[in-house]
Amino acid sequence: MTNKPQVESTLTHFAEQPRDDFQTRIRRFFERHPPLVMIAALWLLFMIFVAVFAPLISPYDFTAIDLRARLQAPVWMEGGDWNHLFGTDDLGRDVLSRLIFSIRMSLLVAFLGTVIGAILGTALGFLAAHFRGWVDDVVMAGIDFQASLPFFIIALTFLAFFGNNLALFIGLMGIYGWERYARLTRGLTLSAMTHGYAIAVNTLGATPIRVYLRHILPNISSALIVNMTLNFPGTVILESSLSFLGIGIQPPLTSLGNMLGFGRDYLTTAWWMTLLRRGKSWRWRVSGPSAAPAATWAISSRRWLKLSMCPSSCPAWSSWQLYRPACKRGRRWGCYAPMGSL
């Protein structure tokens, strides 16, 4: 009976609290989920959807040739036709269909290359941290060698000597960036081995494989995942650059770099094959949907998602200046580099 007034006063207190109005809820929602991050996430989801369901949403086969409709303009221009929304190329192939399959191929190569590089680098990092001695010296020498040479030159040399096919090209993309995973894994593993949980597991007699894969890897996986987000767009750019030069994805397959390479000779007569042109300023002006904007927006979306890993108090969010360093609290999520390098 003595607690009844206290209960009634508590209920009255909660009932008298004013509810947040609609504008306050909207403001809090956008504080938790910044608009640019939401746009980036939606764009990446759209790209993944296009890549997965490319055969279903593509109006034509990307290799279908119709010479009677070659260099046909997009539907919104004079001479355009609804049969080819984005026009056709020099062989009469539908640009929209080739764009859809190009997104699929570029994302597939970049994804497989990133996964291969992560597995290879993580395994070598574990080996260096476990054996130490000459094994550590060999792995670190390989890391220094990889980091000292531009990988683009290594890729050009490799493809010139051994030729090119899809499996070999994906394997080459997997070599890109492995030294980052190896160096990061080695350092984090050496640090984790001094923690209590690792010492306890070793004392109980667990095998090294169990210690590394079951206990240490889950604790360092957040840093490795952040590194994968940094490596993925670089792989897309590398694949597009090599394909643009003609030594990447080979016909009849298509990729974003392939489309740009084939359309560069028709920029003045059939610009819709690339739909990207330089303006008077330093910025690129996009005239419509194409291979170059797709790759550019995919990479920009990844950068904004990487930036979203910083806390809301990070100076990069408060000032919207990408050249400012991330806050110390953001380093926990991998924001250890200047924001201009994201």
URNORUR-V157081 format. One record per residue. OMEGA is omega in radians with two decimals (* if undefined). D_CENTER is the distance of its C-alpha to the mean C-alpha in whole Angstrom. Layout:
# URNORUR-V157081
omega,d_center
OMEGA,D_CENTER
OMEGA,D_CENTER
This chain:
# URNORUR-V157081
omega,d_center
-3.10,63
-3.12,62
-3.08,59
3.10,59
3.13,59
3.11,56
-3.14,54
3.13,55
3.12,54
3.11,51
3.11,50
3.14,52
3.13,49
3.14,46
-3.11,48
3.13,49
-3.12,45
3.09,44
3.10,41
3.12,38
-3.05,38
-3.13,35
3.10,34
3.12,34
3.12,32
3.14,29
3.13,29
3.12,28
-3.13,26
3.01,24
3.12,24
-3.09,22
-3.12,20
-3.07,19
-3.12,19
3.10,16
3.11,14
3.10,16
3.13,15
3.14,11
3.12,11
3.13,14
3.11,12
3.08,9
3.10,12
3.11,14
3.10,11
3.09,11
3.12,15
-3.12,16
-3.08,14
-3.04,16
-3.13,19
-3.14,19
-3.09,23
-3.07,24
3.14,23
-3.12,24
-3.12,27
2.96,28
-3.04,27
3.10,25
-3.11,27
-3.08,30
3.06,32
-3.06,35
3.11,37
-3.12,39
-3.09,36
3.13,34
3.09,33
-3.07,33
3.07,32
-3.00,30
-3.09,32
3.12,32
3.12,34
-3.10,37
3.13,38
-3.09,35
3.14,35
3.08,33
3.11,33
-3.01,30
-3.11,28
3.11,26
-3.14,29
-3.13,29
-3.05,28
3.10,31
3.13,32
3.12,32
-3.08,29
-3.09,27
3.14,24
3.13,23
3.13,23
3.10,21
-3.14,18
-3.14,18
3.07,18
3.08,16
3.14,13
-3.09,14
-3.12,14
3.12,11
3.12,9
3.14,11
-3.13,12
-3.13,8
-3.14,8
3.10,12
3.12,11
3.14,9
3.12,12
3.11,15
3.13,14
-3.14,13
-3.13,17
-3.12,18
3.13,18
3.13,19
3.12,22
3.08,23
3.08,22
3.13,25
3.13,27
-3.12,28
-3.09,28
-3.04,31
-3.07,33
3.09,33
-3.06,35
3.09,35
3.10,32
3.14,30
-3.14,31
-3.14,30
3.14,26
3.05,26
3.06,28
3.10,25
3.14,22
3.11,24
3.14,25
-3.09,21
-3.08,20
-3.11,23
3.03,23
-3.07,20
3.13,18
3.11,18
3.09,22
3.14,22
3.11,20
3.13,23
-3.12,25
-3.12,24
3.12,24
-3.10,27
-2.98,29
-3.13,28
-3.05,27
2.89,24
-2.99,23
-3.12,20
3.12,21
-3.13,21
3.10,18
3.08,16
3.09,18
3.08,17
3.11,14
3.10,14
-3.09,16
3.03,14
-3.11,13
-3.08,16
3.10,18
3.10,16
-3.10,16
3.14,19
-3.13,20
-3.13,19
-3.14,20
-3.13,23
-3.13,24
3.13,23
3.10,25
3.09,28
-3.10,28
-3.13,28
3.10,31
-3.14,33
-3.06,32
-3.08,35
3.13,33
3.11,32
-3.14,36
3.14,37
3.09,35
3.12,37
3.12,40
3.06,40
3.12,40
3.12,36
3.14,35
3.14,32
3.13,30
-3.14,30
-3.06,30
-3.04,27
-3.05,25
-3.01,27
-3.06,27
-3.09,25
3.09,22
-3.11,21
3.13,22
-3.05,20
-3.11,17
3.10,16
3.12,15
3.12,13
3.08,11
3.11,10
3.07,10
3.09,8
3.07,5
-3.05,7
-3.06,7
3.13,4
3.06,4
3.08,8
3.08,8
3.14,8
3.14,10
3.12,12
3.14,13
-3.14,14
3.14,16
3.10,18
3.09,18
3.12,19
3.10,22
-3.13,23
3.12,22
3.09,19
-3.05,19
3.04,23
0.17,25
3.07,26
-3.09,22
3.09,20
-3.13,16
3.09,15
3.08,16
-3.12,19
3.11,20
-3.14,20
3.14,22
-3.09,25
-3.07,25
3.13,26
-3.08,29
-3.10,30
-3.11,28
-3.08,32
-3.13,33
-3.04,30
-3.11,27
3.08,26
3.05,24
3.09,22
3.09,23
-3.12,22
-3.13,24
3.05,25
3.12,27
3.13,30
-3.10,27
-3.05,24
3.04,22
3.13,21
-3.12,22
-3.14,21
-3.13,24
-3.11,22
-3.12,20
-3.11,19
-3.10,16
3.08,15
3.13,15
3.13,13
-3.11,10
-3.11,11
3.08,11
-3.14,7
3.12,6
3.12,9
3.09,8
-3.12,5
-3.14,8
3.07,11
3.07,9
3.12,9
-3.12,13
3.10,14
3.05,14
3.05,17
-3.11,20
3.12,22
-3.10,25
3.13,22
-3.14,23
3.08,20
-3.02,21
-3.07,24
-3.11,25
3.12,21
-3.02,22
-3.10,18
-3.12,20
3.13,22
3.09,21
3.13,20
-3.11,23
3.12,24
3.14,23
3.14,20
3.09,20
-3.14,20
3.09,16
-3.13,15
-3.09,16
-3.14,18
3.03,17
-3.04,18
3.09,16
3.13,16
-3.12,14
*,11
